[in-house]
Amino acid sequence: MESDRPGRPTRVIGPAGEPLTLDDLPPPSTKRWVIRRKAEVVAGVRSGLITIEEACERYKLSIEELLSWQRLIDSHGMRGLRTTRLQQYRRKIEHASADPGGISSGASS
């Protein structure tokens, strides 16, 4: 497959271990972000198939959102991309930052 994007791959290995091309990425009109679609975009960015800027523009995402998907995959695997898991992880992080060092907020005399 010839590439009109010199130095960039035309096919990479996707999150499920199958070949992934630009045509295999979710369509730009994607509104429902299931785990597989998020993981495909992250795999495409990490492998150089698409740049982070191109992905954010194509999918109308903020860089922070896409980076959060990458962090969740790194920390929790693909399951971390589930919306319910994301909410649980955010609560856990908020709880930890509200109680730095694990010290309860009780006053001592």
C-alpha positions as CSV (number, residue, x, y, z in Angstrom):
1,M,0.0,0.0,0.0
2,E,1.5,3.3,-1.1
3,S,1.4,6.2,1.4
4,D,0.9,9.8,0.5
5,R,2.3,10.5,4.0
6,P,6.0,9.8,3.8
7,G,7.6,8.2,6.8
8,R,4.2,7.2,8.3
9,P,2.9,3.7,8.3
10,T,-0.2,2.7,6.3
11,R,-1.1,-0.3,8.4
12,V,-0.4,-1.0,12.1
13,I,-1.5,-3.6,14.6
14,G,-4.7,-2.5,16.4
15,P,-5.7,-3.0,20.0
16,A,-7.2,-6.4,19.2
17,G,-4.1,-7.6,17.4
18,E,-5.5,-7.2,13.9
19,P,-4.2,-4.9,11.1
20,L,-5.5,-1.3,11.4
21,T,-5.4,1.3,8.6
22,L,-6.8,4.9,8.4
23,D,-9.9,3.4,6.8
24,D,-10.4,1.1,9.8
25,L,-10.4,4.0,12.3
26,P,-13.8,5.1,13.5
27,P,-15.6,7.5,11.2
28,P,-15.1,11.3,11.9
29,S,-18.8,11.5,12.6
30,T,-18.5,9.1,15.6
31,K,-20.6,10.2,18.6
32,R,-20.8,7.0,20.6
33,W,-17.4,6.2,21.9
34,V,-17.3,2.5,22.9
35,I,-14.1,1.0,24.3
36,R,-13.0,-0.5,21.0
37,R,-13.3,2.8,19.1
38,K,-11.3,4.7,21.8
39,A,-8.6,2.0,21.8
40,E,-8.4,2.1,18.0
41,V,-7.8,5.8,18.0
42,V,-5.2,5.5,20.8
43,A,-3.4,2.7,18.9
44,G,-3.5,4.8,15.7
45,V,-1.9,7.7,17.5
46,R,0.7,5.7,19.3
47,S,1.8,3.9,16.2
48,G,2.0,7.0,14.0
49,L,-0.9,6.1,11.8
50,I,-2.5,9.4,12.7
51,T,-1.0,12.3,14.7
52,I,-2.6,13.4,18.0
53,E,-3.5,16.7,16.4
54,E,-5.1,15.0,13.4
55,A,-7.1,12.7,15.7
56,C,-8.3,15.6,17.8
57,E,-9.4,17.5,14.8
58,R,-11.0,14.5,13.1
59,Y,-13.0,13.5,16.1
60,K,-13.5,16.9,17.7
61,L,-11.7,15.9,20.9
62,S,-9.6,17.9,23.2
63,I,-6.0,16.8,23.6
64,E,-6.7,16.3,27.3
65,E,-9.5,13.8,26.4
66,L,-7.3,11.8,24.1
67,L,-4.4,11.8,26.6
68,S,-6.8,10.6,29.3
69,W,-7.7,7.6,27.1
70,Q,-4.0,6.9,26.8
71,R,-3.4,7.1,30.5
72,L,-6.4,4.9,31.3
73,I,-5.2,2.2,28.9
74,D,-1.7,2.5,30.5
75,S,-3.1,2.3,34.1
76,H,-6.1,-0.1,33.7
77,G,-6.0,-1.6,30.2
78,M,-8.8,-1.3,27.7
79,R,-11.3,-1.9,30.5
80,G,-10.3,1.5,31.9
81,L,-12.0,3.1,29.0
82,R,-15.5,2.0,30.1
83,T,-17.5,5.0,31.1
84,T,-18.5,3.5,34.4
85,R,-14.9,2.6,35.2
86,L,-13.8,6.1,34.3
87,Q,-16.3,7.5,36.8
88,Q,-15.0,5.2,39.5
89,Y,-11.4,6.1,38.7
90,R,-12.2,9.8,38.8
91,R,-14.0,9.5,42.2
92,K,-11.0,7.6,43.5
93,I,-8.6,10.3,42.3
94,E,-10.9,13.1,43.7
95,H,-11.1,11.3,47.1
96,A,-7.3,10.9,47.2
97,S,-6.7,14.6,46.4
98,A,-9.2,15.7,49.0
99,D,-7.3,13.7,51.6
100,P,-3.6,14.2,50.7
101,G,-1.3,11.7,52.3
102,G,-4.2,9.6,53.5
103,I,-4.5,11.8,56.6
104,S,-8.1,12.3,57.7
105,S,-9.2,15.8,58.4
106,G,-9.8,15.4,62.1
107,A,-8.3,18.1,64.3
108,S,-6.0,17.1,67.2
109,S,-5.4,19.1,70.3
